[in-house]
Amino acid sequence: MTGTPADAAALPSYDEPFKPERSPFVWLLEREVLRFLTIWRYSVVGPVLSTVLFVVVFGSALGGHVDTIDGVSYGRFIVPGLFAQAIVNVGFFNGTTSLFEARRDRYIHDVFASPLRWWEINAALVSGGIALGVVVGGGVLAVALPLTGSGSFARPLVLLFGTLGVLLVAAQVGVIAGSLAKSLDHVYSMESIILLPLGFLGGVFYSVRRLPPVWDVLSHLDPVFWLVQVERIGFLGQGDVGAGWALLVVWALAAALSAWSAAMFATGRLKP
């Protein structure tokens, strides 16, 4: 049975190239964002609440018994450090659990078999961690700033570029840790043995200039120290180091971690 020329013209043409509804990169990024939004009570509310509790306990309860630091109340002084610490923590856990679960469940093989390039996979995972850091960081500021009476930022440009560097560092650390972890025990041991001590020794709750000279030098070797300082300079206009040095070190860390992460994806070193 033959059709008319008009019927043939109405049929779809299969000679045209396939056009996806959205790019593979956007699809993977959407998955990463939906992943933490699905469990928002734990991924967003939990970190915001725990950080706000630090502000209330240390800033409000102990603030009246602690001298002002560089003319700033203790409550305002600790907010930038807690802000940086919250971003680092959620970036670490998001990237670690996402990539570890993908390797454990062999889901990562499906991703590598897709049209996605290696750098798109890396960028989507990192962007997911950055997105969570933005959401949690915004939540922390929305609650902590009114509690401490902070209404403005002393150096907004330093805060902007510094926070972008902190977000990138946190997300890349999570992806790298997720590629190295062999079990959930490894994930939690990295947090308790490495991340937590670096956070508390990074000057979140104190100025390192008040420490003995030896501890002052050791603090400068702590990468979290520089993340805290760049945020403190942006918020308060001053810190234990200069703004230029803080931005330089933070972005050097971001570049080094990004190169490490990219090399793992480019060379195919990710293993189940």
Sequence and secondary structure as in RCSB ss.txt:
>XXXX:A:sequence
MTGTPADAAALPSYDEPFKPERSPFVWLLEREVLRFLTIWRYSVVGPVLSTVLFVVVFGSALGGHVDTIDGVSYG
RFIVPGLFAQAIVNVGFFNGTTSLFEARRDRYIHDVFASPLRWWEINAALVSGGIALGVVVGGGVLAVALPLTGS
GSFARPLVLLFGTLGVLLVAAQVGVIAGSLAKSLDHVYSMESIILLPLGFLGGVFYSVRRLPPVWDVLSHLDPVF
WLVQVERIGFLGQGDVGAGWALLVVWALAAALSAWSAAMFATGRLKP
>XXXX:A:secstr
    HHHHHHS  S S    SS HHHHHHHHHHHHHHHTHIIIIIHHHHHHHHHIIIIIIITGGGS  BTTB HH
HHHHHHHHHHHHHHHHHHHHHHHHHHHHHTTHHHHHHTSS  HHHHHHHHHHHHHHHHHHHHHHHHHHHHHHHT 
   S HHHHHHHHHHHHHHHHHHHHHHHHH  SHHHHHHHIIIIIHHHHHTTTSSS GGGS HHHHHHHHT HHH
HHHHHHHHHHHS  SS HHHHHHHHHHHHHHHHHHHHHHHHTT    
